[in-house]
Amino acid sequence: DRLDIEGHVVVIRYVRHPKARRYRLAWLRDGTARCTLPMRGSLTEARRFVERSRPWLAGRIAAHGDQPSRSAPWTPGTRVWFRGELTELRSTGPGGRLHLLDWEIPAPPAGTTDLRGHVERAMFALAARELPERTLELAEPHGLPVRRIAVRNQRSRWGSCSRRGTISLNWRLVQVPLFVRDYILFHELAHLRYMNHSTHFWTEVSALCPTWE
């Protein structure tokens, strides 16, 4: 389908998936959107779901249009996602230290013209400190046995949980709103009890994070 969203035409692709239990909408890197249906789902209901998701699509269009392209160098003034806000990268203070919101990043090496690699490495280091600590903080009241937490540069998922109890998290979780980050952590913690997406799993998610939806 082609959907007009505030003057922007968005291509919607509908795909059935054997493991899907509900309708889902994802924004793809090429500027299109994919709606995933359960195998027995209704295309009519999927289209209604997409219609209800117009505000979300408008937000994706705005974000996709504002963020820098992969090839554009990052310089002071570039807008970068951090803590759920598209915020300006600022260079302030002696030595050329950088700031995103109230977070200070050490100055890049002399002669650096593209700040992207330096900033993303700093975000990775921040995630490696913050995410394990927050995961254990959320797990402790529920007695969830976390064996190991790894922070990785995952390309296609926000997190995962192995059968051995290792939770792997995407460093880019420092870029999303805190409530989104916590939902992802609760989701992976729930997998410590149910290694599937069954009804029991979603009941566990609701018990851990009642506002997850």
Secondary structure, 3 states (H helix, E strand, C coil): CEEEECCEEEEEEEEEECCCCCCEEEECCCCCEEEEEECCCCHHHHHHHHHHCHHHHHHHHHHHHHCCCCCCCCCCCCEEEECCEEEECEECCHHHCEEECCEEECCCCCCCCCCHHHHHHHHHHHHHHHHHHHHHHHHHHHCCCCCEEEEECCCCCCEEECCCCEEEEEHHHHHCCHHHHHHHHHHHHHCCCCCCCCHHHHHHHHHHCCCCC
